Amino acid sequence: MTGPSDQDRRIARTQRNVALTILGTFAIWLPLQWAGAAYGLPPRWLALADLVALAALAFALIMLLRVRKMRREKE
């Protein structure tokens, strides 16, 4: 009996990276939003944080589409 193939490992690693990207984005974005409201940070800085968070989530979406493509190629 053999273990998972190289492609299975690559898919799993990509899925793990996507999950860490999403989790890390929200782990940084949520406290930053709270701190902005609590300490009165300028709205421009909070808007920048929002744009960075959206970019990270767009990156995660693109990576998920790559995972979907890898799975289709596997079949």
N, C-alpha and C positions, 0 to 999 in steps of 0.2 A: 504494500500500500504506500502510495506516495503522498507527499504533503501538497499544500497549495502551490499552484503554478506561479511563475513570475508575474504574469498579468493579474492574477488574483491579489498578489501582494501589492502591486502597484495601485490597483483599485482601492484596496483597503487603506493604503497610505494616503491616497488623495482624499478619500472620504474623511479620514481623521484630520487632515489639514483643513478641510472645509469646516468641519465641526469646531476646530480650534479657532479658526478665523471668525466664525459667527459668535462664538462664546467670548472671545477676546474683545471683539468689537463692542458687544453690549456691556462687558465688564468694565470697559473704559468709558464708554459713552454715557451710561446711566449715572455714575457718580459725577461725571463732569457736568451733566445737566443739573444735577442737584446742587453742586457747588456753585454753578453759575447763578442759580436762583437765590441761594443762601448768601453768597458773598457779593452779589451784584456785578458779576463779570459783564463786560460789554457784549451786547447782542451780536456784534460782528464776530467775536471769538466763538460764541456758541454756534453761529451759523457755519463757521469754518469747521467746527467739530461735527456738525450735522453732515456737511459735505464729505468729510473724510469717512464718516461712518457709512454713508451711502456708497461711496467708492469701494469700501471693504466688502459690503454686502453684494455689490455688483460683481466683484471679483469672485466671491463665493458662488454666486449663481453661474458664472461662466465655468468655474471648476466643476460644478455639479453637472452641467451640460457635457463637459468632457468625460465625466464618469459614465454618464448615460451612453455616450458614444463608445467608450471602451467596453461596456457591457454588451452592446449590440455586436461589436466586432468579435467578441468572445464566442457568441452563439453561432 
